Amino acid sequence: MRIHIATDHAGLEFSTQLQHHLAGEGHEVVDHGPIEYDPLDDYPAFCIRAAQAVVRDQRAGIETLGVVFGGSGNGEQIAANKVEGARAALVWSIATAELAREHNDANVIAIGARQHTIDEAITFIDRFIATPFSGEERHARRIAQLSDFERDGSLLPDPRAAEAGAGAVGGESADAMDPEAG
């Protein structure tokens, strides 16, 4: 499997060690940077390029996933999720690694390098790679809804809007929320 990797300065050591581990497991590793330590680097471009490569490869029929690192993994996940077709999940345990694949068909995971040991991160990544998407209808339906929104902004109708009537906000009528009404 091809694995696209990106990080920032906080995850550079993790990235290097992980690349050796994944190559040893027979994976093709593509590093999207950085290539040297810079405490002032900016992660968005690295992570976005990795996510773009994952989506491009998947659309071409290449078996591929992505891993992005940072201090917490939060910003890296957000950056990866800006790419249409990327489904990046923040992983902090074996269970979240499994669920990211089983339920969300995540194609990228983000891990906080300052939150975990390299051995923990390797365990999460190995589990993520080994876990298939369940294909259950409810999960596929939800992923399709996310893809629809990402593509054209469409959402399913809000059932509360029909119940509350015109002018409703959060399920209550506007008059119910105005203390001087009525």
C-alpha positions, 0 to 999 in steps of 0.5 A: 500500500502507498502511504502519504506522510506529512508533518510539521517540526513537532512530528519530524522525528516521528515521521522519520521513524514511521517511514522506516517502520512502514517501508519495513512492512512493505509499504511505499512511503511518500514523504510530503515534508518537511525535509529538515527541522524548522521550528517556525515551519507551517504545516498546512501546505505539507498536510494538504499536499499529502491529503491531495495525493491520497485522494488523487491516488484513490481516484486512480485506483491505487490503494493508499492512505495518509498519515499527518503529524503535529504537536496535537494533530488537530491543525493537521487534521483540519488542514487535510480535511480542507481537501475535497475527498479527504476524510481525516480523523484525529486518532489517539487510541487503537479504538479511534484508529479502528473506528476511523476506518470501520465507520468513517472510511477515513483515508487520512489520520492525524496523530499528535506527536507530543501526545504519544510515544512512537510505539503508540503511534506505530500501533495506531497506524498499523491498526488503521492500515489493517482495518477495512471499512465496514461497508455498512449501509448507515456508514456509507449513507453518512459518508455520502451526505458528507460528500454531497455537502462538500461537493455542492453544499446540499444537506438533508432537510431539517425535520425541526424546521417543518415542525416549528413552522416559518421563522423557527430558530432551533425548534422554537418559534421566534415569538417564544424566544422574545420575552416581549412578544405576545 
